[in-house]
Amino acid sequence: MGEYASRPAHVTAAESLAMNRVEVNVGSLIEFLYVDAGNLNPFRRVRPASFKQGGVDLIKYEGLVRDAAGTVLSVFG
């Protein structure tokens, strides 16, 4: 996983899983949650969804919902 120039959220989550001895293979579905999207430490931005502790970054999810709604509603002008 070290070949990435930036660290996308799914890559960070996959690395977290691997560090916790969870098998991750090419093509694995990586489910993750944003917990602090603005944090400089990528491992504090997201966590694998299977790690049950902690909350979520509601502001990040609000932005994602707004972006998605804007895309869907843009066809109506």
PyMOL Python script that loads the backbone (N, CA, C, O; Angstrom):
from pymol import cmd

cmd.read_pdbstr("""\
ATOM      1  N   MET A   1       0.813  -1.202   0.000  1.00  0.00           N
ATOM      2  CA  MET A   1       0.000   0.000   0.000  1.00  0.00           C
ATOM      3  C   MET A   1       0.852   1.260   0.000  1.00  0.00           C
ATOM      4  O   MET A   1       0.311   2.366  -0.012  1.00  0.00           O
ATOM      5  N   GLY A   2       2.155   1.118   0.013  1.00  0.00           N
ATOM      6  CA  GLY A   2       3.038   2.258   0.095  1.00  0.00           C
ATOM      7  C   GLY A   2       3.227   3.009  -1.200  1.00  0.00           C
ATOM      8  O   GLY A   2       3.966   3.994  -1.222  1.00  0.00           O
ATOM      9  N   GLU A   3       2.585   2.587  -2.298  1.00  0.00           N
ATOM     10  CA  GLU A   3       2.802   3.241  -3.574  1.00  0.00           C
ATOM     11  C   GLU A   3       1.930   4.473  -3.801  1.00  0.00           C
ATOM     12  O   GLU A   3       2.037   5.094  -4.858  1.00  0.00           O
ATOM     13  N   TYR A   4       1.087   4.845  -2.869  1.00  0.00           N
ATOM     14  CA  TYR A   4       0.215   6.003  -3.018  1.00  0.00           C
ATOM     15  C   TYR A   4       0.953   7.288  -2.649  1.00  0.00           C
ATOM     16  O   TYR A   4       1.630   7.345  -1.623  1.00  0.00           O
ATOM     17  N   ALA A   5       0.819   8.329  -3.496  1.00  0.00           N
ATOM     18  CA  ALA A   5       1.430   9.631  -3.199  1.00  0.00           C
ATOM     19  C   ALA A   5       0.617  10.356  -2.134  1.00  0.00           C
ATOM     20  O   ALA A   5       1.180  11.013  -1.258  1.00  0.00           O
ATOM     21  N   SER A   6      -0.697  10.240  -2.207  1.00  0.00           N
ATOM     22  CA  SER A   6      -1.572  10.782  -1.167  1.00  0.00           C
ATOM     23  C   SER A   6      -2.184   9.596  -0.432  1.00  0.00           C
ATOM     24  O   SER A   6      -1.979   8.447  -0.821  1.00  0.00           O
ATOM     25  N   ARG A   7      -2.915   9.869   0.602  1.00  0.00           N
ATOM     26  CA  ARG A   7      -3.472   8.782   1.386  1.00  0.00           C
ATOM     27  C   ARG A   7      -4.998   8.880   1.387  1.00  0.00           C
ATOM     28  O   ARG A   7      -5.579   9.486   2.288  1.00  0.00           O
ATOM     29  N   PRO A   8      -5.648   8.288   0.387  1.00  0.00           N
ATOM     30  CA  PRO A   8      -7.115   8.285   0.369  1.00  0.00           C
ATOM     31  C   PRO A   8      -7.673   7.572   1.602  1.00  0.00           C
ATOM     32  O   PRO A   8      -7.009   6.724   2.198  1.00  0.00           O
ATOM     33  N   ALA A   9      -8.882   7.925   1.965  1.00  0.00           N
ATOM     34  CA  ALA A   9      -9.500   7.386   3.177  1.00  0.00           C
ATOM     35  C   ALA A   9      -9.562   5.861   3.169  1.00  0.00           C
ATOM     36  O   ALA A   9      -9.291   5.229   4.190  1.00  0.00           O
ATOM     37  N   HIS A  10      -9.914   5.264   2.036  1.00  0.00           N
ATOM     38  CA  HIS A  10     -10.026   3.801   2.007  1.00  0.00           C
ATOM     39  C   HIS A  10      -8.671   3.123   2.182  1.00  0.00           C
ATOM     40  O   HIS A  10      -8.591   2.017   2.716  1.00  0.00           O
ATOM     41  N   VAL A  11      -7.609   3.784   1.733  1.00  0.00           N
ATOM     42  CA  VAL A  11      -6.264   3.225   1.902  1.00  0.00           C
ATOM     43  C   VAL A  11      -5.860   3.270   3.377  1.00  0.00           C
ATOM     44  O   VAL A  11      -5.314   2.304   3.910  1.00  0.00           O
ATOM     45  N   THR A  12      -6.131   4.391   4.022  1.00  0.00           N
ATOM     46  CA  THR A  12      -5.828   4.510   5.453  1.00  0.00           C
ATOM     47  C   THR A  12      -6.596   3.461   6.249  1.00  0.00           C
ATOM     48  O   THR A  12      -6.041   2.830   7.149  1.00  0.00           O
ATOM     49  N   ALA A  13      -7.874   3.275   5.919  1.00  0.00           N
ATOM     50  CA  ALA A  13      -8.672   2.268   6.617  1.00  0.00           C
ATOM     51  C   ALA A  13      -8.103   0.867   6.378  1.00  0.00           C
ATOM     52  O   ALA A  13      -8.045   0.056   7.302  1.00  0.00           O
ATOM     53  N   ALA A  14      -7.686   0.584   5.152  1.00  0.00           N
ATOM     54  CA  ALA A  14      -7.094  -0.722   4.847  1.00  0.00           C
ATOM     55  C   ALA A  14      -5.803  -0.920   5.624  1.00  0.00           C
ATOM     56  O   ALA A  14      -5.547  -2.013   6.130  1.00  0.00           O
ATOM     57  N   GLU A  15      -4.990   0.120   5.723  1.00  0.00           N
ATOM     58  CA  GLU A  15      -3.747   0.019   6.497  1.00  0.00           C
ATOM     59  C   GLU A  15      -4.045  -0.207   7.973  1.00  0.00           C
ATOM     60  O   GLU A  15      -3.344  -0.969   8.639  1.00  0.00           O
ATOM     61  N   SER A  16      -5.076   0.448   8.486  1.00  0.00           N
ATOM     62  CA  SER A  16      -5.471   0.237   9.884  1.00  0.00           C
ATOM     63  C   SER A  16      -5.880  -1.213  10.116  1.00  0.00           C
ATOM     64  O   SER A  16      -5.511  -1.822  11.120  1.00  0.00           O
ATOM     65  N   LEU A  17      -6.644  -1.752   9.178  1.00  0.00           N
ATOM     66  CA  LEU A  17      -7.039  -3.151   9.298  1.00  0.00           C
ATOM     67  C   LEU A  17      -5.818  -4.063   9.292  1.00  0.00           C
ATOM     68  O   LEU A  17      -5.698  -4.960  10.126  1.00  0.00           O
ATOM     69  N   ALA A  18      -4.911  -3.827   8.342  1.00  0.00           N
ATOM     70  CA  ALA A  18      -3.711  -4.664   8.240  1.00  0.00           C
ATOM     71  C   ALA A  18      -2.857  -4.584   9.502  1.00  0.00           C
ATOM     72  O   ALA A  18      -2.305  -5.592   9.944  1.00  0.00           O
ATOM     73  N   MET A  19      -2.747  -3.381  10.089  1.00  0.00           N
ATOM     74  CA  MET A  19      -1.969  -3.229  11.319  1.00  0.00           C
ATOM     75  C   MET A  19      -2.604  -3.983  12.483  1.00  0.00           C
ATOM     76  O   MET A  19      -1.930  -4.317  13.457  1.00  0.00           O
ATOM     77  N   ASN A  20      -3.905  -4.247  12.373  1.00  0.00           N
ATOM     78  CA  ASN A  20      -4.614  -4.996  13.411  1.00  0.00           C
ATOM     79  C   ASN A  20      -4.818  -6.456  13.008  1.00  0.00           C
ATOM     80  O   ASN A  20      -5.711  -7.140  13.509  1.00  0.00           O
ATOM     81  N   ARG A  21      -3.974  -6.908  12.100  1.00  0.00           N
ATOM     82  CA  ARG A  21      -3.930  -8.307  11.670  1.00  0.00           C
ATOM     83  C   ARG A  21      -5.230  -8.795  11.025  1.00  0.00           C
ATOM     84  O   ARG A  21      -5.588  -9.968  11.137  1.00  0.00           O
ATOM     85  N   VAL A  22      -5.929  -7.882  10.351  1.00  0.00           N
ATOM     86  CA  VAL A  22      -7.096  -8.264   9.564  1.00  0.00           C
ATOM     87  C   VAL A  22      -6.612  -8.406   8.130  1.00  0.00           C
ATOM     88  O   VAL A  22      -5.956  -7.505   7.607  1.00  0.00           O
ATOM     89  N   GLU A  23      -6.923  -9.512   7.494  1.00  0.00           N
ATOM     90  CA  GLU A  23      -6.439  -9.761   6.139  1.00  0.00           C
ATOM     91  C   GLU A  23      -7.101  -8.806   5.144  1.00  0.00           C
ATOM     92  O   GLU A  23      -8.326  -8.704   5.082  1.00  0.00           O
ATOM     93  N   VAL A  24      -6.278  -8.121   4.381  1.00  0.00           N
ATOM     94  CA  VAL A  24      -6.745  -7.197   3.343  1.00  0.00           C
ATOM     95  C   VAL A  24      -6.044  -7.588   2.050  1.00  0.00           C
ATOM     96  O   VAL A  24      -4.816  -7.664   1.999  1.00  0.00           O
ATOM     97  N   ASN A  25      -6.825  -7.832   1.013  1.00  0.00           N
ATOM     98  CA  ASN A  25      -6.273  -8.227  -0.276  1.00  0.00           C
ATOM     99  C   ASN A  25      -6.670  -7.223  -1.342  1.00  0.00           C
ATOM    100  O   ASN A  25      -7.589  -6.427  -1.153  1.00  0.00           O
ATOM    101  N   VAL A  26      -5.964  -7.269  -2.467  1.00  0.00           N
ATOM    102  CA  VAL A  26      -6.342  -6.436  -3.607  1.00  0.00           C
ATOM    103  C   VAL A  26      -7.787  -6.765  -3.969  1.00  0.00           C
ATOM    104  O   VAL A  26      -8.151  -7.932  -4.113  1.00  0.00           O
ATOM    105  N   GLY A  27      -8.591  -5.743  -4.113  1.00  0.00           N
ATOM    106  CA  GLY A  27      -9.998  -5.940  -4.442  1.00  0.00           C
ATOM    107  C   GLY A  27     -10.903  -6.083  -3.233  1.00  0.00           C
ATOM    108  O   GLY A  27     -12.119  -6.193  -3.387  1.00  0.00           O
ATOM    109  N   SER A  28     -10.336  -6.083  -2.031  1.00  0.00           N
ATOM    110  CA  SER A  28     -11.165  -6.168  -0.824  1.00  0.00           C
ATOM    111  C   SER A  28     -12.057  -4.946  -0.704  1.00  0.00           C
ATOM    112  O   SER A  28     -11.640  -3.832  -1.022  1.00  0.00           O
ATOM    113  N   LEU A  29     -13.264  -5.150  -0.252  1.00  0.00           N
ATOM    114  CA  LEU A  29     -14.172  -4.046   0.038  1.00  0.00           C
ATOM    115  C   LEU A  29     -13.768  -3.455   1.383  1.00  0.00           C
ATOM    116  O   LEU A  29     -13.776  -4.148   2.400  1.00  0.00           O
ATOM    117  N   ILE A  30     -13.416  -2.176   1.383  1.00  0.00           N
ATOM    118  CA  ILE A  30     -12.977  -1.517   2.612  1.00  0.00           C
ATOM    119  C   ILE A  30     -14.067  -0.537   3.040  1.00  0.00           C
ATOM    120  O   ILE A  30     -14.290   0.482   2.388  1.00  0.00           O
ATOM    121  N   GLU A  31     -14.728  -0.851   4.120  1.00  0.00           N
ATOM    122  CA  GLU A  31     -15.762   0.038   4.662  1.00  0.00           C
ATOM    123  C   GLU A  31     -15.127   0.870   5.765  1.00  0.00           C
ATOM    124  O   GLU A  31     -14.425   0.342   6.627  1.00  0.00           O
ATOM    125  N   PHE A  32     -15.376   2.181   5.733  1.00  0.00           N
ATOM    126  CA  PHE A  32     -14.773   3.068   6.716  1.00  0.00           C
ATOM    127  C   PHE A  32     -15.742   4.177   7.080  1.00  0.00           C
ATOM    128  O   PHE A  32     -16.723   4.428   6.380  1.00  0.00           O
ATOM    129  N   LEU A  33     -15.442   4.836   8.193  1.00  0.00           N
ATOM    130  CA  LEU A  33     -16.217   5.983   8.655  1.00  0.00           C
ATOM    131  C   LEU A  33     -15.276   7.158   8.856  1.00  0.00           C
ATOM    132  O   LEU A  33     -14.156   6.992   9.339  1.00  0.00           O
ATOM    133  N   TYR A  34     -15.735   8.342   8.484  1.00  0.00           N
ATOM    134  CA  TYR A  34     -14.984   9.547   8.814  1.00  0.00           C
ATOM    135  C   TYR A  34     -15.228   9.863  10.283  1.00  0.00           C
ATOM    136  O   TYR A  34     -16.374   9.919  10.729  1.00  0.00           O
ATOM    137  N   VAL A  35     -14.144  10.070  11.036  1.00  0.00           N
ATOM    138  CA  VAL A  35     -14.278  10.394  12.452  1.00  0.00           C
ATOM    139  C   VAL A  35     -13.764  11.792  12.777  1.00  0.00           C
ATOM    140  O   VAL A  35     -14.200  12.400  13.754  1.00  0.00           O
ATOM    141  N   ASP A  36     -12.843  12.303  11.969  1.00  0.00           N
ATOM    142  CA  ASP A  36     -12.302  13.662  12.144  1.00  0.00           C
ATOM    143  C   ASP A  36     -11.636  14.059  10.828  1.00  0.00           C
ATOM    144  O   ASP A  36     -10.410  14.074  10.720  1.00  0.00           O
ATOM    145  N   ALA A  37     -12.455  14.379   9.834  1.00  0.00           N
ATOM    146  CA  ALA A  37     -11.979  14.569   8.461  1.00  0.00           C
ATOM    147  C   ALA A  37     -10.900  15.638   8.321  1.00  0.00           C
ATOM    148  O   ALA A  37     -10.116  15.580   7.374  1.00  0.00           O
ATOM    149  N   GLY A  38     -10.833  16.593   9.212  1.00  0.00           N
ATOM    150  CA  GLY A  38      -9.853  17.661   9.108  1.00  0.00           C
ATOM    151  C   GLY A  38      -8.540  17.388   9.823  1.00  0.00           C
ATOM    152  O   GLY A  38      -7.635  18.221   9.781  1.00  0.00           O
ATOM    153  N   ASN A  39      -8.417  16.263  10.466  1.00  0.00           N
ATOM    154  CA  ASN A  39      -7.208  15.954  11.231  1.00  0.00           C
ATOM    155  C   ASN A  39      -6.018  15.764  10.295  1.00  0.00           C
ATOM    156  O   ASN A  39      -6.159  15.164   9.230  1.00  0.00           O
ATOM    157  N   LEU A  40      -4.859  16.266  10.678  1.00  0.00           N
ATOM    158  CA  LEU A  40      -3.657  16.119   9.862  1.00  0.00           C
ATOM    159  C   LEU A  40      -3.150  14.682   9.829  1.00  0.00           C
ATOM    160  O   LEU A  40      -2.505  14.271   8.865  1.00  0.00           O
ATOM    161  N   ASN A  41      -3.438  13.922  10.873  1.00  0.00           N
ATOM    162  CA  ASN A  41      -3.031  12.522  10.942  1.00  0.00           C
ATOM    163  C   ASN A  41      -4.083  11.681  10.209  1.00  0.00           C
ATOM    164  O   ASN A  41      -5.231  11.617  10.649  1.00  0.00           O
ATOM    165  N   PRO A  42      -3.708  11.038   9.101  1.00  0.00           N
ATOM    166  CA  PRO A  42      -4.704  10.282   8.340  1.00  0.00           C
ATOM    167  C   PRO A  42      -5.357   9.156   9.141  1.00  0.00           C
ATOM    168  O   PRO A  42      -6.498   8.784   8.865  1.00  0.00           O
ATOM    169  N   PHE A  43      -4.651   8.613  10.123  1.00  0.00           N
ATOM    170  CA  PHE A  43      -5.230   7.542  10.930  1.00  0.00           C
ATOM    171  C   PHE A  43      -6.228   8.063  11.955  1.00  0.00           C
ATOM    172  O   PHE A  43      -6.925   7.276  12.596  1.00  0.00           O
ATOM    173  N   ARG A  44      -6.304   9.372  12.116  1.00  0.00           N
ATOM    174  CA  ARG A  44      -7.324   9.960  12.988  1.00  0.00           C
ATOM    175  C   ARG A  44      -8.482  10.534  12.179  1.00  0.00           C
ATOM    176  O   ARG A  44      -9.481  10.969  12.751  1.00  0.00           O
ATOM    177  N   ARG A  45      -8.355  10.540  10.843  1.00  0.00           N
ATOM    178  CA  ARG A  45      -9.440  11.022   9.971  1.00  0.00           C
ATOM    179  C   ARG A  45     -10.529   9.985   9.795  1.00  0.00           C
ATOM    180  O   ARG A  45     -11.718  10.304   9.811  1.00  0.00           O
ATOM    181  N   VAL A  46     -10.112   8.740   9.627  1.00  0.00           N
ATOM    182  CA  VAL A  46     -11.059   7.657   9.352  1.00  0.00           C
ATOM    183  C   VAL A  46     -10.742   6.459  10.233  1.00  0.00           C
ATOM    184  O   VAL A  46      -9.655   6.349  10.800  1.00  0.00           O
ATOM    185  N   ARG A  47     -11.721   5.564  10.332  1.00  0.00           N
ATOM    186  CA  ARG A  47     -11.489   4.278  10.985  1.00  0.00           C
ATOM    187  C   ARG A  47     -12.285   3.231  10.224  1.00  0.00           C
ATOM    188  O   ARG A  47     -13.343   3.526   9.668  1.00  0.00           O
ATOM    189  N   PRO A  48     -11.780   2.028  10.203  1.00  0.00           N
ATOM    190  CA  PRO A  48     -12.558   0.963   9.569  1.00  0.00           C
ATOM    191  C   PRO A  48     -13.923   0.833  10.247  1.00  0.00           C
ATOM    192  O   PRO A  48     -14.030   0.963  11.466  1.00  0.00           O
ATOM    193  N   ALA A  49     -14.948   0.582   9.463  1.00  0.00           N
ATOM    194  CA  ALA A  49     -16.304   0.471  10.012  1.00  0.00           C
ATOM    195  C   ALA A  49     -16.417  -0.675  11.006  1.00  0.00           C
ATOM    196  O   ALA A  49     -17.266  -0.639  11.897  1.00  0.00           O
ATOM    197  N   SER A  50     -15.580  -1.681  10.867  1.00  0.00           N
ATOM    198  CA  SER A  50     -15.651  -2.822  11.791  1.00  0.00           C
ATOM    199  C   SER A  50     -15.105  -2.494  13.175  1.00  0.00           C
ATOM    200  O   SER A  50     -15.336  -3.243  14.124  1.00  0.00           O
ATOM    201  N   PHE A  51     -14.389  -1.390  13.299  1.00  0.00           N
ATOM    202  CA  PHE A  51     -13.920  -0.937  14.615  1.00  0.00           C
ATOM    203  C   PHE A  51     -15.065  -0.137  15.235  1.00  0.00           C
ATOM    204  O   PHE A  51     -15.329   0.987  14.809  1.00  0.00           O
ATOM    205  N   LYS A  52     -15.720  -0.680  16.195  1.00  0.00           N
ATOM    206  CA  LYS A  52     -16.984  -0.132  16.692  1.00  0.00           C
ATOM    207  C   LYS A  52     -16.856   1.093  17.590  1.00  0.00           C
ATOM    208  O   LYS A  52     -17.843   1.803  17.784  1.00  0.00           O
ATOM    209  N   GLN A  53     -15.693   1.363  18.136  1.00  0.00           N
ATOM    210  CA  GLN A  53     -15.550   2.465  19.085  1.00  0.00           C
ATOM    211  C   GLN A  53     -15.550   3.817  18.381  1.00  0.00           C
ATOM    212  O   GLN A  53     -15.185   3.915  17.210  1.00  0.00           O
ATOM    213  N   GLY A  54     -15.961   4.855  19.100  1.00  0.00           N
ATOM    214  CA  GLY A  54     -15.874   6.220  18.602  1.00  0.00           C
ATOM    215  C   GLY A  54     -17.098   6.672  17.840  1.00  0.00           C
ATOM    216  O   GLY A  54     -17.958   5.883  17.450  1.00  0.00           O
ATOM    217  N   GLY A  55     -17.139   7.990  17.643  1.00  0.00           N
ATOM    218  CA  GLY A  55     -18.240   8.595  16.917  1.00  0.00           C
ATOM    219  C   GLY A  55     -17.872   8.811  15.466  1.00  0.00           C
ATOM    220  O   GLY A  55     -16.919   8.226  14.952  1.00  0.00           O
ATOM    221  N   VAL A  56     -18.645   9.663  14.817  1.00  0.00           N
ATOM    222  CA  VAL A  56     -18.400   9.995  13.417  1.00  0.00           C
ATOM    223  C   VAL A  56     -18.350  11.507  13.254  1.00  0.00           C
ATOM    224  O   VAL A  56     -18.810  12.246  14.125  1.00  0.00           O
ATOM    225  N   ASP A  57     -17.797  11.961  12.148  1.00  0.00           N
ATOM    226  CA  ASP A  57     -17.677  13.385  11.834  1.00  0.00           C
ATOM    227  C   ASP A  57     -18.951  13.819  11.111  1.00  0.00           C
ATOM    228  O   ASP A  57     -19.042  13.728   9.887  1.00  0.00           O
ATOM    229  N   LEU A  58     -19.928  14.290  11.878  1.00  0.00           N
ATOM    230  CA  LEU A  58     -21.224  14.656  11.299  1.00  0.00           C
ATOM    231  C   LEU A  58     -21.113  15.796  10.298  1.00  0.00           C
ATOM    232  O   LEU A  58     -21.869  15.835   9.327  1.00  0.00           O
ATOM    233  N   ILE A  59     -20.197  16.712  10.510  1.00  0.00           N
ATOM    234  CA  ILE A  59     -20.021  17.825   9.571  1.00  0.00           C
ATOM    235  C   ILE A  59     -19.546  17.297   8.219  1.00  0.00           C
ATOM    236  O   ILE A  59     -20.015  17.763   7.180  1.00  0.00           O
ATOM    237  N   LYS A  60     -18.626  16.334   8.213  1.00  0.00           N
ATOM    238  CA  LYS A  60     -18.157  15.730   6.966  1.00  0.00           C
ATOM    239  C   LYS A  60     -19.312  15.059   6.238  1.00  0.00           C
ATOM    240  O   LYS A  60     -19.468  15.224   5.028  1.00  0.00           O
ATOM    241  N   TYR A  61     -20.121  14.301   6.972  1.00  0.00           N
ATOM    242  CA  TYR A  61     -21.240  13.603   6.339  1.00  0.00           C
ATOM    243  C   TYR A  61     -22.305  14.574   5.845  1.00  0.00           C
ATOM    244  O   TYR A  61     -22.941  14.321   4.822  1.00  0.00           O
ATOM    245  N   GLU A  62     -22.505  15.667   6.545  1.00  0.00           N
ATOM    246  CA  GLU A  62     -23.440  16.691   6.068  1.00  0.00           C
ATOM    247  C   GLU A  62     -22.965  17.231   4.720  1.00  0.00           C
ATOM    248  O   GLU A  62     -23.767  17.401   3.802  1.00  0.00           O
ATOM    249  N   GLY A  63     -21.680  17.497   4.602  1.00  0.00           N
ATOM    250  CA  GLY A  63     -21.120  17.972   3.344  1.00  0.00           C
ATOM    251  C   GLY A  63     -21.266  16.958   2.223  1.00  0.00           C
ATOM    252  O   GLY A  63     -21.576  17.325   1.089  1.00  0.00           O
ATOM    253  N   LEU A  64     -21.045  15.685   2.529  1.00  0.00           N
ATOM    254  CA  LEU A  64     -21.206  14.639   1.525  1.00  0.00           C
ATOM    255  C   LEU A  64     -22.649  14.538   1.044  1.00  0.00           C
ATOM    256  O   LEU A  64     -22.900  14.361  -0.148  1.00  0.00           O
ATOM    257  N   VAL A  65     -23.600  14.652   1.978  1.00  0.00           N
ATOM    258  CA  VAL A  65     -25.018  14.600   1.611  1.00  0.00           C
ATOM    259  C   VAL A  65     -25.389  15.807   0.758  1.00  0.00           C
ATOM    260  O   VAL A  65     -26.114  15.670  -0.227  1.00  0.00           O
ATOM    261  N   ARG A  66     -24.899  16.987   1.129  1.00  0.00           N
ATOM    262  CA  ARG A  66     -25.170  18.195   0.333  1.00  0.00           C
ATOM    263  C   ARG A  66     -24.610  18.059  -1.078  1.00  0.00           C
ATOM    264  O   ARG A  66     -25.277  18.415  -2.049  1.00  0.00           O
ATOM    265  N   ASP A  67     -23.386  17.546  -1.195  1.00  0.00           N
ATOM    266  CA  ASP A  67     -22.784  17.349  -2.513  1.00  0.00           C
ATOM    267  C   ASP A  67     -23.601  16.372  -3.350  1.00  0.00           C
ATOM    268  O   ASP A  67     -23.858  16.619  -4.528  1.00  0.00           O
ATOM    269  N   ALA A  68     -24.006  15.264  -2.740  1.00  0.00           N
ATOM    270  CA  ALA A  68     -24.786  14.276  -3.456  1.00  0.00           C
ATOM    271  C   ALA A  68     -26.141  14.841  -3.881  1.00  0.00           C
ATOM    272  O   ALA A  68     -26.584  14.618  -5.007  1.00  0.00           O
ATOM    273  N   ALA A  69     -26.797  15.575  -2.976  1.00  0.00           N
ATOM    274  CA  ALA A  69     -28.089  16.166  -3.308  1.00  0.00           C
ATOM    275  C   ALA A  69     -27.940  17.180  -4.444  1.00  0.00           C
ATOM    276  O   ALA A  69     -28.783  17.240  -5.339  1.00  0.00           O
ATOM    277  N   GLY A  70     -26.876  17.969  -4.407  1.00  0.00           N
ATOM    278  CA  GLY A  70     -26.644  18.926  -5.476  1.00  0.00           C
ATOM    279  C   GLY A  70     -26.466  18.256  -6.818  1.00  0.00           C
ATOM    280  O   GLY A  70     -26.956  18.745  -7.836  1.00  0.00           O
ATOM    281  N   THR A  71     -25.770  17.143  -6.822  1.00  0.00           N
ATOM    282  CA  THR A  71     -25.567  16.386  -8.070  1.00  0.00           C
ATOM    283  C   THR A  71     -26.887  15.829  -8.592  1.00  0.00           C
ATOM    284  O   THR A  71     -27.192  15.956  -9.778  1.00  0.00           O
ATOM    285  N   VAL A  72     -27.662  15.217  -7.716  1.00  0.00           N
ATOM    286  CA  VAL A  72     -28.935  14.627  -8.122  1.00  0.00           C
ATOM    287  C   VAL A  72     -29.924  15.695  -8.579  1.00  0.00           C
ATOM    288  O   VAL A  72     -30.606  15.525  -9.589  1.00  0.00           O
ATOM    289  N   LEU A  73     -29.999  16.790  -7.834  1.00  0.00           N
ATOM    290  CA  LEU A  73     -30.982  17.823  -8.144  1.00  0.00           C
ATOM    291  C   LEU A  73     -30.555  18.724  -9.291  1.00  0.00           C
ATOM    292  O   LEU A  73     -31.387  19.459  -9.822  1.00  0.00           O
ATOM    293  N   SER A  74     -29.288  18.696  -9.696  1.00  0.00           N
ATOM    294  CA  SER A  74     -28.820  19.582 -10.755  1.00  0.00           C
ATOM    295  C   SER A  74     -29.497  19.303 -12.085  1.00  0.00           C
ATOM    296  O   SER A  74     -29.559  20.187 -12.939  1.00  0.00           O
ATOM    297  N   VAL A  75     -30.003  18.095 -12.279  1.00  0.00           N
ATOM    298  CA  VAL A  75     -30.692  17.783 -13.542  1.00  0.00           C
ATOM    299  C   VAL A  75     -32.002  18.558 -13.682  1.00  0.00           C
ATOM    300  O   VAL A  75     -32.544  18.665 -14.782  1.00  0.00           O
ATOM    301  N   PHE A  76     -32.505  19.091 -12.586  1.00  0.00           N
ATOM    302  CA  PHE A  76     -33.754  19.861 -12.620  1.00  0.00           C
ATOM    303  C   PHE A  76     -33.512  21.355 -12.774  1.00  0.00           C
ATOM    304  O   PHE A  76     -34.450  22.152 -12.787  1.00  0.00           O
ATOM    305  N   GLY A  77     -32.239  21.723 -12.889  1.00  0.00           N
ATOM    306  CA  GLY A  77     -31.892  23.135 -13.095  1.00  0.00           C
ATOM    307  C   GLY A  77     -31.843  23.845 -11.806  1.00  0.00           C
ATOM    308  O   GLY A  77     -31.568  25.044 -11.773  1.00  0.00           O
TER     309      GLY A  77
END
""", "prot")
cmd.dss("prot")
cmd.show_as("cartoon", "prot")
cmd.util.cbc("prot")
cmd.orient("prot")
